[in-house]
Amino acid sequence: MTRDEEKAWEQVTESSRYTWTQDLVTFHNRGELLFYRGGESGSFISITKAGLLTAGAYEYAFPHIGEAEFTIKVTEQYPSLDDATIAVSEKLGVGFLMETIFR
């Protein structure tokens, strides 16, 4: 990774300090959802294609979320990714949707 690429990833990580951010790399590579908030350390929500939702905390996301260490605090199984996404949206409300979809 060049220094310019590293700086770009650092800016992406920093931009999540106060708002939920979807990691598009995870979605494009695996078809799964990963949301995070907190900059270099904070909270995350992950949803697999099979509907497994995990949530918890992460640390050391430097220069990006792919480098983080995750601590799972909640695991819930839903029938599908869509069902799990709806459940998260209902629990976290309109603010979560606004931050992740319309950002």
C-alpha positions as CSV (number, residue, x, y, z in Angstrom):
1,M,0.0,0.0,0.0
2,T,1.4,3.4,-1.0
3,R,1.3,6.3,1.5
4,D,-1.5,8.0,-0.6
5,E,-3.6,4.8,-0.4
6,E,-3.0,4.5,3.3
7,K,-4.0,8.2,3.8
8,A,-7.2,7.5,1.9
9,W,-8.1,4.5,4.1
10,E,-7.3,6.6,7.2
11,Q,-9.8,9.2,6.0
12,V,-12.5,6.6,5.5
13,T,-11.9,5.2,9.0
14,E,-11.9,8.7,10.5
15,S,-15.1,9.6,8.8
16,S,-16.9,6.8,10.7
17,R,-16.1,8.4,14.1
18,Y,-19.6,9.8,14.6
19,T,-21.8,8.1,12.1
20,W,-22.5,4.5,11.0
21,T,-20.6,3.6,7.9
22,Q,-21.1,0.6,5.6
23,D,-18.0,-1.2,4.5
24,L,-18.6,-1.5,0.8
25,V,-15.5,-3.7,0.3
26,T,-17.1,-6.4,2.4
27,F,-20.4,-6.1,0.5
28,H,-18.7,-6.3,-2.9
29,N,-16.3,-9.1,-2.0
30,R,-18.7,-11.4,0.0
31,G,-22.2,-10.0,-0.4
32,E,-22.4,-9.5,3.3
33,L,-23.0,-6.3,5.4
34,L,-20.6,-4.7,7.8
35,F,-21.5,-1.5,9.5
36,Y,-19.2,0.3,11.9
37,R,-19.0,3.6,13.9
38,G,-16.2,5.0,16.0
39,G,-13.1,5.7,13.9
40,E,-10.1,3.6,15.0
41,S,-12.2,1.8,17.7
42,G,-15.9,1.6,18.1
43,S,-19.0,-0.6,17.4
44,F,-19.8,-2.9,14.6
45,I,-22.7,-4.9,13.1
46,S,-22.1,-7.7,10.7
47,I,-24.8,-9.6,8.7
48,T,-24.0,-12.7,6.6
49,K,-25.8,-13.9,3.5
50,A,-27.3,-16.6,5.7
51,G,-28.8,-14.1,8.1
52,L,-26.3,-14.4,11.0
53,L,-26.1,-11.1,12.8
54,T,-23.1,-10.3,15.0
55,A,-22.5,-7.1,16.8
56,G,-20.0,-5.8,19.3
57,A,-16.9,-3.7,19.5
58,Y,-13.7,-3.3,17.4
59,E,-10.3,-1.9,18.0
60,Y,-7.2,-1.1,16.0
61,A,-8.9,-0.3,12.7
62,F,-5.8,1.3,11.3
63,P,-5.6,2.2,8.6
64,H,-9.0,0.6,7.8
65,I,-11.7,-1.6,9.3
66,G,-10.2,-4.7,7.6
67,E,-7.3,-4.5,10.1
68,A,-9.5,-4.3,13.2
69,E,-9.8,-6.8,16.0
70,F,-13.5,-7.6,16.6
71,T,-15.1,-8.6,20.0
72,I,-18.5,-10.2,19.5
73,K,-21.1,-9.3,22.1
74,V,-24.3,-10.3,20.4
75,T,-25.2,-13.1,17.9
76,E,-28.6,-13.6,16.5
77,Q,-29.8,-15.8,13.6
78,Y,-32.4,-14.6,11.2
79,P,-34.0,-16.4,8.2
80,S,-32.1,-14.2,5.7
81,L,-29.8,-11.2,5.3
82,D,-32.9,-9.1,4.5
83,D,-34.7,-10.2,7.7
84,A,-31.6,-9.4,9.8
85,T,-31.2,-6.0,8.1
86,I,-34.8,-5.1,8.8
87,A,-34.4,-6.1,12.5
88,V,-31.3,-3.9,12.8
89,S,-33.1,-1.0,11.1
90,E,-36.1,-1.4,13.5
91,K,-33.8,-1.5,16.5
92,L,-31.5,1.4,15.6
93,G,-34.2,3.5,13.9
94,V,-34.2,6.2,11.2
95,G,-30.9,7.7,12.2
96,F,-29.1,4.5,11.4
97,L,-30.8,4.3,8.0
98,M,-30.0,7.9,7.2
99,E,-26.4,7.4,8.1
100,T,-25.8,4.2,6.1
101,I,-28.0,4.6,3.1
102,F,-28.0,8.3,2.3
103,R,-24.4,9.1,3.2
